[in-house]
């Protein structure tokens, strides 16, 4: 069978695209996913069903190169239908107006905040607000815990932040919000509302949509400069189509492009890959939020409690733009390192990093994970801002009533007495990923040497090939990226459907 649309990757973006493009009964869509498919809520494994915290049971097993950190950082990426939207912490934050300052425009598409705002509104069903900034009837349900619902540690964090002069925030999805308040979450009755549930589930019964789980894609096949099929790994099978959309994420989408001969020519030739299109930007401009956990001996953990309820958004003293930091507590979890059996964590994240990394091929084999250089702290402006955020967390941790949960420190970075040099070493030793990689197939305008796709996701210089996922974001939003990835796929899906009609 020849399909109108081949979508590679059934994560956040791929699920939205499959639902959107299969709305036309005369348009056939096949959705290829390397992991399993749980086709109903009742079929979900318990950790995937639960929206109380992230799950790591379905994973591609990626890890970073040592880089400046001098060690590999685990980089969990979900391997199942729903992708990372099925395993994340369910934080549903919208990007801010300043986040779109570097998103390009063209005669076909614009990415200004004013224009994406209506996409966000169409996407969400906000249970708490009904105004110009919020939608009420979209597929993604969003709600916040009320102050009286906060767990003791989270209420203590809130009170400490207010005591330190931070504003109380009722709605972190107000584009001008800054301060401390409840997190918007896409959880209903304890169930994480992944894109597999919000978007793909209503489309499953369409006869023109086929979902193929446990199907690993090797590469794209071309006839001249047009993408015409994908080759599957470990098989002689090819899947033919009029167009191919990569939605495999910021690590896998550039890897598939490079295995297909699309990317930096010298790198491809060094691995014996024939060059179809020399696009130096493929794999470059990797941006991600560094995340540091300050760990304390906390109360014994209790089952069935949400991990995240509240966040503080703040600006570092070094910030060129406002709100480059997130600080938030995490409900105690079981860990043998804690004398009490429970570890209470205060997390610090740098939300406007200037450092950039790169994804490249380890080998042309699809079973081999790509080489991932996060590039953390390679820009000299990032470490001072991360240190500022960590010092801010120290201040909050030492402020009543939060101080009653943080008296016994379990990690070096949690020690407020560290010198700057000691704190920098502790950050390098303990920092991890916030799971928000973007930029490795970034959009741009013709003539931009680092651009991979145009503003609609079409791969430059080729026909019938698109990338639509977080990899095409030109810069990382200053918030968690899942809601923006859904918005991006919704917007690009609209243009692709119009192109199909044309």
Secondary structure, 3 states (H helix, E strand, C coil): CEEEEEEECCCHHHHHHHHHHCCCCCCCEEEECCCECCCCHHHCCHHHHECCCCCCCCECCEECCCHHHCCCCEECCECECCHHHHCCCCECCCCCHHHHCCCCCCCCCCCCHHHHHHHHHHHEEECCCCCCCCCCCCCEEEECCCHHHCCHHHHHHHHHHHHCCCCEECCCCCCCCCEEEECCECEECCEECCHHHHHHHHHCCCCCEEEECCCCEEEEEEECCEEEEEEECCCCCEEEEEEEEECCHHHHHHHHHHHCCEECHHHHHHCCCCCCEECCCCCCCEECCEEEEEEEEECCCCCCCCCCCEEEEECCCCCCCCCCEEEEEEEEEECCCCCCCEEEEEEEEECCCCCCEEEECCCCCCCCCCEEECCCCCCHHHHHHHHHHHHHHHHHHCCCCHHHHCCCECCHHHCCCCCHHHHHHHHHHHCEECCCCECCCCECCCCCCCCCECCCCEECCCECEEECCHHHCCCCCCCCCHHHHHHHHHHHHHHHHHHHHC
